[in-house]
Amino acid sequence: MVKKTSCYVDTSAFIAFLDRSDSYHSLFRRLFASPPQLTTSALVIAEGHGWFLRRYDSQRAMQFLAFVDALPALHIRAFDATELASTKRVLKRFSDQTLTLADAHGLAMMRELRIGACWSTDRHLTLDGVPLVI
Protein backbone atom coordinates (compact mmCIF):
# COMPACT_ATOMS: atom_id res chain seq x y z
CA MET A 1 0.00 0.00 0.00
CA VAL A 2 1.28 3.49 -0.87
CA LYS A 3 1.82 5.81 2.08
CA LYS A 4 -0.31 8.95 1.90
CA THR A 5 1.47 12.29 1.61
CA SER A 6 1.62 14.57 4.61
CA CYS A 7 -0.21 17.90 4.33
CA TYR A 8 -0.09 21.07 6.36
CA VAL A 9 -3.54 22.26 7.48
CA ASP A 10 -4.19 25.98 7.82
CA THR A 11 -6.93 27.55 9.94
CA SER A 12 -9.00 28.32 6.86
CA ALA A 13 -9.26 24.62 5.96
CA PHE A 14 -10.61 23.72 9.40
CA ILE A 15 -13.10 26.59 9.20
CA ALA A 16 -14.20 25.63 5.68
CA PHE A 17 -14.83 22.06 6.80
CA LEU A 18 -16.70 22.90 9.98
CA ASP A 19 -18.68 25.93 8.78
CA ARG A 20 -21.33 24.73 6.32
CA SER A 21 -21.84 28.29 5.06
CA ASP A 22 -18.23 28.45 3.82
CA SER A 23 -17.90 28.38 0.02
CA TYR A 24 -15.15 25.71 0.27
CA HIS A 25 -17.12 23.47 2.65
CA SER A 26 -17.84 20.67 0.14
CA LEU A 27 -14.21 20.52 -0.99
CA PHE A 28 -12.86 20.18 2.54
CA ARG A 29 -15.62 17.77 3.51
CA ARG A 30 -14.27 15.46 0.78
CA LEU A 31 -10.64 16.00 1.81
CA PHE A 32 -11.24 15.37 5.52
CA ALA A 33 -13.28 12.25 4.69
CA SER A 34 -10.08 10.37 3.88
CA PRO A 35 -7.18 12.53 5.00
CA PRO A 36 -3.50 11.81 4.58
CA GLN A 37 -1.18 12.36 7.55
CA LEU A 38 -1.91 15.96 8.59
CA THR A 39 0.29 18.46 10.38
CA THR A 40 -0.67 21.82 11.85
CA SER A 41 0.55 24.39 14.32
CA ALA A 42 -0.66 25.06 17.85
CA LEU A 43 -1.14 28.63 16.57
CA VAL A 44 -3.63 27.36 13.98
CA ILE A 45 -5.57 25.61 16.74
CA ALA A 46 -5.60 28.86 18.75
CA GLU A 47 -6.74 30.85 15.68
CA GLY A 48 -9.48 28.33 14.93
CA HIS A 49 -10.75 28.30 18.49
CA GLY A 50 -10.81 32.10 18.55
CA TRP A 51 -12.61 32.27 15.20
CA PHE A 52 -15.43 29.97 16.32
CA LEU A 53 -15.63 31.72 19.68
CA ARG A 54 -15.99 35.18 18.11
CA ARG A 55 -18.13 34.12 15.15
CA TYR A 56 -20.44 31.81 17.11
CA ASP A 57 -20.02 31.02 20.81
CA SER A 58 -18.01 29.01 23.32
CA GLN A 59 -19.92 25.82 22.51
CA ARG A 60 -18.88 25.96 18.84
CA ALA A 61 -15.31 26.77 19.89
CA MET A 62 -15.29 23.66 22.07
CA GLN A 63 -16.75 21.60 19.21
CA PHE A 64 -13.82 22.77 17.09
CA LEU A 65 -11.39 21.53 19.73
CA ALA A 66 -13.25 18.21 19.98
CA PHE A 67 -13.00 17.81 16.19
CA VAL A 68 -9.25 18.44 16.31
CA ASP A 69 -8.86 15.91 19.15
CA ALA A 70 -10.78 13.29 17.18
CA LEU A 71 -8.64 13.53 14.03
CA PRO A 72 -6.46 10.43 14.14
CA ALA A 73 -4.12 11.59 11.38
CA LEU A 74 -3.30 15.02 12.87
CA HIS A 75 0.02 16.04 14.41
CA ILE A 76 0.02 19.41 16.20
CA ARG A 77 3.39 21.15 16.45
CA ALA A 78 3.99 23.20 19.59
CA PHE A 79 5.02 26.84 19.41
CA ASP A 80 7.91 27.85 21.64
CA ALA A 81 10.91 30.21 21.60
CA THR A 82 12.76 28.11 19.01
CA GLU A 83 9.70 28.07 16.75
CA LEU A 84 9.32 31.83 17.22
CA ALA A 85 12.87 32.41 15.97
CA SER A 86 12.31 30.46 12.72
CA THR A 87 8.90 32.06 12.30
CA LYS A 88 10.33 35.57 12.61
CA ARG A 89 12.79 34.75 9.82
CA VAL A 90 9.86 33.86 7.56
CA LEU A 91 8.02 37.06 8.53
CA LYS A 92 11.10 39.13 7.66
CA ARG A 93 11.62 37.31 4.35
CA PHE A 94 8.01 37.85 3.30
CA SER A 95 7.50 41.26 4.89
CA ASP A 96 5.74 42.44 1.72
CA GLN A 97 2.87 40.04 2.47
CA THR A 98 0.24 40.12 5.20
CA LEU A 99 1.24 36.90 6.93
CA THR A 100 0.02 36.25 10.44
CA LEU A 101 2.29 34.60 12.97
CA ALA A 102 0.34 31.37 12.40
CA ASP A 103 0.80 31.65 8.61
CA ALA A 104 4.54 32.20 8.97
CA HIS A 105 4.88 29.32 11.44
CA GLY A 106 3.10 27.07 8.95
CA LEU A 107 5.48 28.07 6.16
CA ALA A 108 8.50 27.51 8.43
CA MET A 109 7.16 24.08 9.39
CA MET A 110 6.48 23.13 5.78
CA ARG A 111 10.02 24.06 4.79
CA GLU A 112 11.63 22.26 7.74
CA LEU A 113 9.50 19.11 7.49
CA ARG A 114 9.51 19.16 3.66
CA ILE A 115 5.75 19.15 3.46
CA GLY A 116 4.74 19.92 -0.11
CA ALA A 117 0.97 20.25 0.26
CA CYS A 118 -1.10 22.77 2.16
CA TRP A 119 -4.83 22.75 2.80
CA SER A 120 -5.76 26.40 2.86
CA THR A 121 -8.10 28.91 1.27
CA ASP A 122 -5.75 31.83 1.98
CA ARG A 123 -4.63 33.01 -1.42
CA HIS A 124 -1.74 35.05 -0.03
CA LEU A 125 0.16 32.04 1.34
CA THR A 126 3.16 31.33 -0.85
CA LEU A 127 6.44 29.49 -0.51
CA ASP A 128 9.13 30.85 -2.79
CA GLY A 129 6.42 32.48 -4.86
CA VAL A 130 4.32 29.31 -5.31
CA PRO A 131 0.70 29.52 -4.02
CA LEU A 132 -0.19 26.91 -1.43
CA VAL A 133 -3.89 26.69 -2.15
CA ILE A 134 -5.97 23.62 -2.88
N, C-alpha and C positions, 0 to 999 in steps of 0.2 A: 504494500500500500504506500502511496506517495504521501510524504509529510506535507501538511498544509503550511503555507507561508505565513509568517508572523506579520501582523498589521498594527500600526499605531492608531489608537482611537482618540479623536479629539472630542471636546465637549459637544460640539454641534452634532456629531453623529449620535451620541446618547440622546440628546434632546430630540432630534428628528425621529428616532425610533420610539421614544416614549410619549411624544406629543403628537397625537393623531391629526392635529390641525396643521402640522408642519408639511410643507410641500414635498419634502424628501422622505416622508414617513414610509411609503410603500417600498422604496428602495432599501432603506435600512432595516425594515421588517424582514425582507428577503435575506439581507446580509447576516443579520443576527440569528436567523433561523438555523444556519449551519456555519458558524464562524470558525475561522482559522484560529491559531494561537493569537491572542490579542494582548497588547501592551498599552498602558496609559500611565499618566502621571497623577500623583496625589493632588497636584494643582488642578487637574481636569476634574477630579472628583469634587474638590472644593467648589470650583466654578459651577459644575452641574447642580450640586446641592443648593447653592445660592440662587441659581436661576429658577429652579422649581419653587424655592421658598418665596422669592420675590414675585414670580409670575402667578403662582397659585397659593400654596399655604404649606405649613409645616408637615402636614400629612403627605402631600405629594413629594416633598423633599425627602421624607423618610422612605417613601416608596422607591424613589430613585436609588437611595443607598441600598435598599433591599435587593433591587434589580442587580446592582453592581456586585453585591455579595453572592448572588446566585449564579453569576456567570462563571462556569467552570474553566473556561479557556482564557481568563483575564489575569494578567500580572500587573500589579500597580506598583510603580516605582516611587519610592519615597523622595522627598525634597528636603535637602539639608544644605549645609554651607558649601560642601563640595559641588553639589548640583547647582547651587546659586552661582558659583564662579563660572562654570561652563555655560550656564544660561545667559549670564551677563555678556560673555563673549559673542554669543549669537545675537543678542540685542544690539550690541555695538556694530557688528558686521552688517546687520540689516536695519540700521537706524532710519533708513528712508521709508520703512514700512511700519504699519501700526500693529506690531506684534505685542500681544500681552505676555506677561511673564509665563503663563501656561503655554502659550503658543511657542515661545522660544525654548522652553524646557522640552517640549515635544520634539522640536527640530534637533536639539542637542542629543536627545535620546536616540532619535532615528539615525543620526550620523554615527554615534558611538556603537549602537547595537546593530548597525547595518540593516535597518528595517527599511524596505523599499516601498511599502504601501502605507497609505494613510487614509483612514475613513474620516472625512471632514466635509463640511459644506462651506467652509471659509475659503473664499476665492483668493484671499491675499496670502495664504500660506504657500511659500515656495522654499525649495532647497536648491541652491545654486541656479536659481532662475526657473526651475521646473515646478509647475503647479502640483500640489499634492491633493487633488480633489478627485473623488470618485463620482 
